[in-house]
Amino acid sequence: MEGLIPVYTKFYNEPTAFAKALGFAYDALVHSGVAFDANDAWKTLAERVKQGIYMGDGLLLPHTRIAGLERPLMAFCVCPAGFTDVEIRGGEKAQFMCVLLSPAESAMAHTQAIAGMAKLILDSEWKARALAVADDAAVKQLFI
């Protein structure tokens, strides 16, 4: 994803509840130094989660557009054992979570960020590297 580097990356070495991982990721976005209305953003993100966020190929993509946000913000987590307590297709395992906040004023930025994430997840070599990471820093290196 050209230029979009997560402000927060996390590696979970055991099955982890989706809500817990989402909470930590969102908190990191709130404290990233980029101004936005955290309460309104959380409400719209929570609504999106209710609509379904499993994109297939192991990817959870809670995302929303935020009025006044100056640039997209992303958090990315890897959990080879799988995120739990979240609705996914039968027999699949959610191993990646990308939390994406994009400017409401730029549908293009939002679409490009989602397309970039999909491109990475569909790249079998990138996905294998992602599942082989051992710590938070290695997750960040996937994007550099």
PyMOL commands that set and color helices and strands:
alter all, ss='L'
color gray80, all
select helices_A, chain A and resi 18-30+38-51+107-122+124-131+136-141
alter helices_A, ss='H'
color red, helices_A
select strands_A, chain A and resi 8-11+16-17+54-56+59-60+63-66+73-78+83-84+96-103
alter strands_A, ss='S'
color yellow, strands_A
deselect
rebuild
show_as cartoon
